Amino acid sequence: MKVLEENFRFMILEVMKQVESTLRLLDTPGTVSIESIESRDDYIDNLKSVIENDCFSHIHRQPLGKRNVDRIRALNVVTSNLERLADHCVNVARQTPHLSEPAFFQKYDYRPFFQEVLTALDRVHSALTRQDMSLAFKICRAEFTLDSMYKQQFDRILGELRSGSETGNLVTTLFIFRYLERMGDALLNVGEAIIFSITGDKFKIHQYNALRETLGSRGEDAVPAHVEFESIWGTRSGCRIGKVNKPQDDEKGVKQSLIFKEGNRKKLLQEKASIERWEAIMPGLPPKVQALQEEGASVSLLIEYLGGCTFQDLVLTAEHDVLENALFLVTQTVSELWEATLKNQPAPASFMRQALARMTDVYHLHPDFQTGRRAFCGIVAPSTDALMERASELCSRVASPFTVFIHGDFNINNIVYSHETQRIHYIDLHRSTDSDYLQDVSVFLVSNYRLPIFSRDARERIDYVSAEFLKFARAFAKRHGDTTFEARLCLGLARSFITSTRFELNKRFAKSMLLRGVYLLEKVLAHAEECPLEEFRLPDAVLSY
């Protein structure tokens, strides 16, 4: 590690020399040659390669532990961005011959750019070796400062270009300032890499700010350097989601856990509103919102971390009696919620409209699923899109006779089961709305089916859960006189089967879901041509693999 550390220190010094040489070239043209800057860049490139090889060698040579591996990974990223910054110095130098008068550029306030870059570079070694979050943050801030300075020079040059004189010099000057501004992008990457080495997680600077400010709005004095942050992957929401562990100040030293979400303003504000409504309907069902922070188009939430496990974990691993108990609690909870929020107003079936909107993503992953009309031995098979268009017309003819407040994304990994408290909780609630309850039923059933496990025992557990939940939903429909339950569920399942393929890379399994969806569409459409939809019956076997 000593050689690696030494080479890294040399790398920083050489890049600083490169920046200083570029500044002298602009200050006093002729005292520094472009060739000398290019020559130093070759040395920096070689040094970067040496450090990169050494980083990979250390990682693979012996077990180091996550913290040391994170630090080496960060060092490698920092080195790559230092090399990129040095490249921008070369680009600046190569622009100077295009100036008709070298002194032309000196009319502009360029020295603060170099001072900002050099100040940030001087902080890099200390920030990484001391694991100093404050210094890392200051390095990141250099990018915002350089952006602001670039905007001032850009506006001035743009105004001068309108005069029509010195066009060549002005365009060259603009290019030079653009390369100076791009040095800030490299410094931002450097700072974020150092933050990663400290927190063990990849924070963008706006996410760092969001977490710090959201903790602050809750009255916490903690910053990410003083909390444990564990990313939660597997989400397709587009939000940054992580688990924040902050030690309590009690004698037991128990950690307080929270969920941090940062991302799309509309989604997270919808989730907050949904959580509040669910809490009013059934206190304790959703996690509690601990803090909210709004900034521009982004919102950050701190939400209570719910102990227990997801229902998906139970389906995959639990003993049958535990799974049976949890499923009973799920159906009991869902029944209470539906009864409490039921309104006697029709809810249109929008399953096919939802499916058609997602087919572009399906075809991107599985282009062979996009087939045209085909004929075989006089039997015509329409395309999947044509089937969905026909089914969309059918949707307009059926509606739920009532609405309930639904989860909106009732996947089995959005249901949390606490064995200790014998309670069910809902998470990821930004899609909650008053709608047809079969939206949730169809999603629940297909989220069981699409679990990518194929052992006999596992599929039997999945089939058991699907059969029991379907029995529960049918009983609810019968109790409330929902005569088109079977037809609408068929359409909902078809939607979920087909659109779930956009998340499945296993071609065979994805095709199984596609064919089940197509089969259901053909089944309900054929029935609708000859018989009332009230007489349709879903073929239950379609839910078994």
N, C-alpha and C positions, 0 to 999 in steps of 0.2 A: 504493500500500500504506500510505502514511503516514496517509491519512484513515481507512482501515479500522482501523488500529491504534489511532488516537485514539478512534474511535467505540467500539471494543471496551473500551478503558480506561474510557471514560465509562459504558458499560453495567455494568461491574463496580461502579463507584462508586455508580451509581444503585440497583443491587440491594442493595448494602450499606446505603445510606441507608434503603431500604424495610424491611430487616430491623430496623435500629435504631429506626425509627419505630414498627414493630409492637411491639417490646419496650417502648418508652416508653408506648405505648397500654395495655399490660398492667400496667406498673409504676405509672403515674400516670394513671388514666382521666380523660379530659376535657382533658388537655394536648395531645393529638393527635387530630384528627378522622378518622373513617373516610373521609370525602370526600377528604382530602388524600392518604391512602394510595391510594385509587382513582385519583386524578388522576395521581399519580406512576406508577402501573401503566400508564396510557394512554401516558405518555411512554416508558416502558420497552418497551411493545409496538411503538411507532413506531420506536424505536431498533433493536429487533431486526429489523424489516422492512428498515430502511436497510442494516444490516450484512449481512443475507441477500442482498439485491440486489447489494451490493458484492462479496460473495464469489463469486456466480455470474458477475458481470461480469469479475472478475479471472481466473477459470478459463477463460472462453471468449474473452477478449480476445487473449491471446497465449500461446505455449508457455511453461510455467513449470517443467517438470520434475516428476517424481513427488513428490519431497520437499516442494516448495512447494505443490503441489496438495493433498497430504495435510494439510499444516498449515492451509491455508485451509478444507478440509473440516472439520477438527477445530474450528477457530474457529467455524464455523457451527453445529456441534452443541453446542458449549459455550454459545454465545449463546442457542440455543433452550432449553437447560435452565436457564440463568440466568433467562430470562423465565418459565419454568414455576415456578421457585422463588419469584419475585416474585408470581406468581398465588396461591401458597399463603399469602403474607403477607396478601393481600386476603381470602382465605378465613378466615384467623384473625381478622382485624379484623371481618368481617361476623358472626362468631359472638358477639362480645362483647355485643351488645344483648340476647341471649337469656339472659344471666346476671341473676338477680333482684338480686344485689348484685355490682357490679364487683369488689369486694375478695375475692369468693369464690375466684376463680382463684389469688389470691396465696398461698393456703394450700399450694400445690403447688410443687415445685422445677422451675420452667420456665426459669430463667435459663441453666443449663448448656446447654440446647438452642440458645439463641441464640448463646452464646459459641462453641459448636462450629461452628455455621454461619458465623459471622463470621470465625472463624479460617481455615476452609477457603476462604472467598471471598477472603480476603486473600492466599492462596497462588496463586490461579488465574492472574493475569497473569504472575507470575514463572515459574510452572511451564511455561506455554505459550511464552513468549518465550525463556526460557533452555533450553527442552527438558529440564527437570529431572525425571527419573523419580522421584526420592525425594519431591519435592513432590507429584507426581501421585498417587503411592501414598498419601500422607497425606490428600489430598483424598478418595480412595476410602474410606479408613478411617473418615472421618466418618460414612458411612452405617451402618457397623457400630456405632459409638458411639451414634448417635442411636437405632438399633433397640434397643440394650440399655437406654438411658434410658427409651424409650417403654414397654418391657416392665415396668419397675419402676412407672411411673405407671399403666399399664393394670391391673396386678394390684391396686394400691391402690384405684383407682376401682371396680373390679369388686367388691372386698370391701365398699366403702362402699355400693354400690348394693343390696346384700343387706339393708341396714337398712331400706330403703323410704323414707327421708327424703331431701330435697334431690335428688330424681330428675332434675328438669329441669336443675339446675345441674351435676350430675354428668355427664349425657349431653353437655351443651355443652362441659364441660371435656375430656371424652374426645375429642370432635370436634377441639378445638383442638390437643390433643397429637397426634392423628392427622395433622393438616396439618403439624405440626412434624416428625414422623417422615418424612413424604413429601418434605420438603426434602432429606433424606438420599438418597433415590432419585435426585433431580436432581443432587446432588453426585457420586454414584457415576457417573452418565453423563458428567459433566464430566471426572472423573478418567480414565475409560476413553478418552474422546475425546483427551485429552492424551497418554495412552500410545500411542494410534494414531498421533498426529502424530510421536512419537519413533521408534516401531518400524516404522511403515509397515504395521501389521497390526492388525486389530480384536481386541484381547484383552479378554475379561472378566477381572475382577480375580482370580477363582479360577483362571483359566487362567494369568494372569501369575504368581500364587503357585506354581501347579503346575510351570511351566517353571523358575522360579527355584529351587524346592526340589529338583526332579529333577536339575537341573544341579549343585546343591549336594551331593546325595547321591552324585554321581559324583566329587566332589572339585574341581569347577569353582568359581571365584569369579566367573564371569560372570553377569550378569543380562541380561534381554532388551534393555536399552539398549545393551549392548556386544556383542551378537551380531546377525547378520542372520537374520531369520525370514521364511520364504516359505511362505505357506499353500498347501496342496495341496487343491484343490477337486475336485469330481467324485465324492467319496466319498459313499456312502449309509449309512455305518456308524453315524452319529450321534456319532462321535468328532471332536474337533478334531485335525487332522493338519497338521503343518507341517515344513518342512525348516529345520534350524538350522545356520547356517554360522558356525563360530568360528575366527578366525585362529590358526594354530599359532605357536609361539614359535621356529620354526626359521629358518634364514637365507633359505630360499626363500619364506617367508611363505605356505606352502600352507594352504588352508582345510580344516579338518576338518568334515565334514558328518555330521549325525545326523538321524534322523526323530523328531519329538516327537509323541506321541499322548496325548490326555487325554480321558477320558470314562467311560462305563459300566464300573463295577468288574468285573462278571462277564465282560463281553466281553474286556477287556484282560488280565485274569488268565488267561482261557482262551487268549488269543493267546500269552501268555508261556509257558504250559505246553506249547502246541503247538509253539512255536519250539524249546523244549528237547528235545521228543521228536523233531522232525525233525532237529535237530542230532545227536542220538544215532544216528539211522538213516543219515543221509548228511551228514557234517560239511561245512559251507559252503553247504548248500542254502538254509537260511533266513538272514535277517539276525541278527546277534548282539544280544542285549539288553544295553545298556550301563548302564542304571539303571532302577530302579522306585521309585515313591513312592506310598504309599497314604494317602488322607485321606477318611474317611467313605465315602460311596457312590461316590467318584471315585478313579480310579487314573491315574497318569501313567507313561508309558514313554519312555525314550530308546532308540532302536534304530539299529543300524548302517545308514548310507545305502549302498545297493548301486549301484555305477556301472553303466552300460549303458543299455539301453532296454527298454521293455515289448515283449512279443511283438505286441501290438496295433499299436505303432508300425511294426514290421517288416512286418506285413500291409498296412499303409496305404502305406508309402513305400519299402521296401527293394527292392534289385535281386533278381532271382529267385535267383541263386546264394547270396546272403546269407540270404534267406528259407528256401531249401532246407536250408542248413546248420543254421540255427536250429531248424527243424522236426525235423531228424534228432536234434539234441541234446535237444529236448523229449521225443520218443518214446523215445529211449534212456534218459533220466532217469526218465521215468514207468514204463517197463518194469522198470528196476532197483528202483524203489521198490515197485511192486506185488509183484514176486517176493520182495523182502526182508520184506514185512509181511503176506504172504498167510497166512490162517488158515482151516483147513477147518471153518468153521462158517457156516451159512446167514445171509444178510442179507435181511430182508424188504424188499419194494419199497414205498416210502412216497411215491412221486411224486404221486399224486393227493391224498393227505392234505395234502401241502405246497401243492399248487396251490389246493385249496379254501380253505386258510387265507389265501391272498393275493388272492382274488377281490374282496374288498371294495375293495382299493386299485385293482384294475383297473377296477371299475365307477365308482369316484369320478372317474377320469380319462376313462373312455370309457363313460358311462351307456348309450349305444345298443348296447353289446356284451351287455347283459343282456336277452336275448330269451327269450320263452316258447316253448312247444311250438307248432310251425307245421305246416300241411298244404298241399300243392300237388298237384293232380291225383291225389289218393289216396295221395300219398307223404307220410309223416309225418316231420318233422324235430324231434327232441327239443331242448330247450334245452341250452346248453353246460353248465350246472350238472348237468342230468340225465345228460348223457354222462359227466361226471367222476365222478358218484356210481356209475354202472355200472362205470366203469373202476377205481374204488376197490375194488370187489368183486373185479375181475379181479386187481388188485395183490396181494390176499390169497392168490391161488392160485399166484403165481410168486415165486420168491426166488432171489437169487444163491447158487450153491452154496458160495461162500466170501466172506470179507471181506478188504479191504485197508485200509491207512491212507490216507484220501483228503484232498485239500486242503480240500474242502468248499465252496469258492467259486472254481472253476477257470475263471474268466473269463480271457481272453487278456491283460487288463491287470493281472492278478495274477501274471504270469510275466515275470521279468526275464532278458534275454539279454545276456551280456557277450561281445562279439566278441573283446576283448583276451585274456580268460582262457579262452574257449571253454567257458563254464559257463552253466548255467541255475539261477536262484534262484526261490524262492517267497516271496511277500509276502501280507499280510492273511490270517493263518492262524487266526483265532479260531474258525472252523467246522470245523477238522480233526477227524476222528473215524474210527473203524473202521466201514466201511460198504460198500455195493455200489459197486464202481468205476464203474458207469454213471452215478452221480450226477455225477462229474467229467467223464465223457465227454460226456454230454448238455449240460452247461453249457458246456463248451469249444466244442462244435459250434455251439450257438445263439449264443454270444457272437461267433463269427465272422459268422454270418448277419446278426445285427442291427446290424452296423456301418452307419451311415447314409450310405453312399456308393454311387453307382449307375452310375459310369462302367463301360464294358465291361472295360477293363483291370483296374480295381480288383476287380470282381466275379469275374473270372477268377482273380485271386490268392486271393481268399476261397474260391472253389470248390476250388482246388488244395489249400489247407490242410485244408479239411473232408474232402475225398476221401482224402487221405493219412492223416489221423488216424483216420478211420473204418476204413481198411484195416488200420492198426496194431492198433486195438482188436479188430477181428474176428479177427485172427491170434492175439492173446492169449487171447481167449475160446475159440477152437478148441483151442489148446494145452492149456487147462485144463478142457476138457469142459463148458463153459457152454452148455447146449443151449437156454436161453430168453433168450439174449443179445439177439436181434433184437426179441422182444416187449417185453422190459423197456426196451430202448433206445427203442423206439417210444413207450412211456409216458413215459419221461424227457424225450424231445424235445417231446412234446405239452405236458407241464408247463412246460418252459422257454419254448417259443414263446408259450403263452398268458399266462404270468405276466410275461414281458418287456414286454408291451404297457403295463404300468403305468409304464414309464419312457420311453415313446415318444410324443411329441406329434404327430409326422407321422401323421395319421389314415390315410392310404393304406397306409403301411408297417406301422403297428400292425395294421390289418385283415388285411394279408397274413400276419402272424405268427399272428393269431388263427385265420384260416381254415386255415393249415397245421396248427395244433394240433388243431383240430376234425376235420380230415381224417384225421390220424393216429389219433385216438381212434375214429372211425367204422371205420377200416380194421382195427385190431386187435380191436375188439369184434365186428365181423362175422366175422372169421376164427375167433375163439374159439367162436362159436356152432356152427361146422361142422367145425373141424379142430383138431388138437393145436397148442398154442402153440409147440411145438418146431419146427413146420413153417413158422411165420410168417417172412416176409422183409421187412425194412424197404425202402420205396420210396426209394432214395437221392436221386432227383430233388427230393425235398422240401427238401433242403438248399441247392438252387440258387435264386437269385432270378429 
